[in-house]
Amino acid sequence: MSKSEFPQPSPQDLIGFRKGDPAAIDRVIRCILAPLCRWGWKEYPSLPQDDVESLVHECLAETARNHDRYDASKSVITTYVINLIKLRVKRLKLNVQRNQALSIETQEKSASGVYNSIDPTDLNYRIMRERFYETVANTLTGTDKSFFDLMRQGAESIEFVKQLRDAGYENPESEAKNRKARVQRRLRDIAKSMGIELQDVME
């Protein structure tokens, strides 16, 4: 196992992490969170820093939930998380490309199609809304995607906080507030890229 340029948790904390000890998990995340965010901002300069930070949080939360899968004898934990981040970014880029192509195809069909007994305005609205939901589902990942589902359900604030508390965040109330705002910004950006208004497609 090669030496990492990132600061690493102590062997004792890594043992506790793999066993699922909450205190050890918290210390491990505190140790590597900031360095991984800095790495992500440098590695993906074309992505908004908020999005990169959100992705790092999600991958760390996933690693913490599946703590028993990490094997310290095979890789240092920062390398383990970085590989997960790279896979997520690759998948995200493929989904964005596919959704852009599908969006263009749908717009062309909507413009040229003839609908007989159905109100064209109503049908176009349903097509637009379904395309928006599909694009969001394939663009958002992890906790951001879960937050979107809660927003669609009209969930109370306590539900957002509970989800982050269960994911192991130290300050779930603050994180829930910030993350919900980030998700709303991303939803507006997605809607704008599709030429629609967010309030027109969110029930």
Protein Blocks (a to p, Z undefined) as FASTA:
>chain_A
ZZdfbdcddfklmmmmmnopaklmmmmmmmmmmmmmmmmmmmmmmbcfklmmmmmmmmmm
mmmmmmmmpcfklocfklmmmmmmmmmmmmmmmmmmmmmmmmmmmmmmmmmpccfkbcfk
lmmmmmmmmmmmmmmmmmpgcjlmmmmmmmmnopafklmmmmmmmnopablmlmmmmmmm
mmmmmmmmmmmmnopafklmmZZ
